Amino acid sequence: MSQPPYPESGQPGPQPGQRPDRPGPDPQQPGPPQGPGAGRAQDPNADRDDRTLAILSHLSPLIALVLSAGWLSFVGPLAMWLIFRDRSPLVRNAAATAFNFNITVWIAVIIGWVCLVTIVLIPLAILLWVAAGLLQLIFSIIGAVRASRGEIYRYPMQVPLLR
């Protein structure tokens, strides 16, 4: 005996997850998620939290530049990667690429210091410092904007240490 699909007829229609021609659950209807982190996709705040962590991963080097005069710019992304790397691909990628890019910036700054010591290459040292600072500012902001949209951002220049 089949149940009518519309409850207006006076008889109850099929329950959610139940086919109208057969009693019982529909085998094609997906069940509740199973395994580790099963309910995360259901949580509306999970995606927003992941985006916030990704944004902080991209902006933490700029915050560290202000607080530590530029010496600890790599610590923020590294801490985010160590703590939240298993949370989502967005957070893991944001923290890893921000760390890798900041190591690249550090290498450019160190090369600038070596050029400063040689005295002849002082203009090259100044150029390296200015370029590294501007690129760090610009690419970190672009990464944060992309992370706010939930997009994965890859810095154009980076030494791939973390993945």
Secondary structure, DSSP 8 states (H G I E B T S, - for coil): ----S-GGGSS----TTB-TTSSSB-TTS-----STTTTGGG-HHHHHHHHHHHHHHHHHHHHHHHHHTTTTTTHHHHHHHHHHTTT-HHHHHHHHHHHHHHHHHHHHHHHHHHHHHTSTTHHHHHHHHHHHHHHHHHHHHHHHHHHHTT-----SS------
